Amino acid sequence: MDNIDTETIDTPAGPVRVGSVVKLSNWGGGTSTVTVTNVEENIKNGEPGLDAEGRWAYADQVLAVVAF
């Protein structure tokens, strides 16, 4: 997979960049609040997303941007 790093990505909750703190919807239920370590236009399957604390998520999993 060819991932393209970018400075920010748009999410339903607003823009996110490296260092942002976001609240994510977890697969299987629940939420997590994490610090973003990388944003990519193609995290998986051509969809934008982010890396945070050893995990990845699609942009549409961002429920809230706690700190931009």
C-alpha positions in Angstrom: 0.0 0.0 0.0 1.3 3.4 -0.9 0.4 5.8 2.0 0.7 9.5 1.4 1.6 11.6 4.5 -0.2 14.9 4.7 -0.3 17.8 7.2 -4.0 17.6 8.1 -7.0 15.5 7.2 -10.7 16.4 7.4 -12.9 14.3 9.6 -16.6 14.6 10.5 -15.5 16.4 13.7 -13.2 18.8 12.0 -9.6 18.9 10.8 -7.0 16.8 12.5 -3.2 17.0 12.4 -0.2 15.4 14.2 -0.4 16.3 17.9 -4.2 16.6 17.8 -6.1 14.9 20.6 -9.2 13.1 19.3 -12.0 10.9 20.6 -12.4 7.8 18.5 -15.2 5.3 18.0 -13.7 1.9 18.7 -14.5 -1.1 16.5 -16.7 -3.3 18.7 -18.0 -0.4 20.8 -16.7 2.2 23.2 -14.5 5.2 22.7 -10.8 6.1 23.2 -9.2 9.5 23.5 -5.7 9.5 21.8 -3.0 11.7 20.6 -2.5 11.6 16.8 1.1 10.6 15.7 0.5 10.6 11.9 -2.2 11.5 9.4 -2.5 9.9 6.0 -4.7 10.4 2.9 -4.6 6.6 2.4 -4.6 4.9 5.8 -6.3 1.8 4.2 -8.5 1.0 1.2 -7.9 4.5 -0.2 -9.5 6.2 2.8 -8.0 9.0 4.9 -7.1 8.2 8.5 -4.6 8.5 11.3 -2.1 6.7 13.5 -2.4 7.2 17.2 -0.6 5.5 20.1 0.1 2.3 18.2 -3.2 2.0 16.4 -4.8 3.4 13.3 -8.3 4.6 12.5 -10.3 5.9 9.6 -11.1 9.6 9.6 -14.8 8.9 10.0 -14.1 7.2 13.3 -13.2 10.6 14.8 -16.1 11.6 17.1 -14.6 14.8 18.5 -11.4 16.9 18.2 -10.5 17.6 21.9 -7.4 19.7 20.9 -6.3 20.7 17.5 
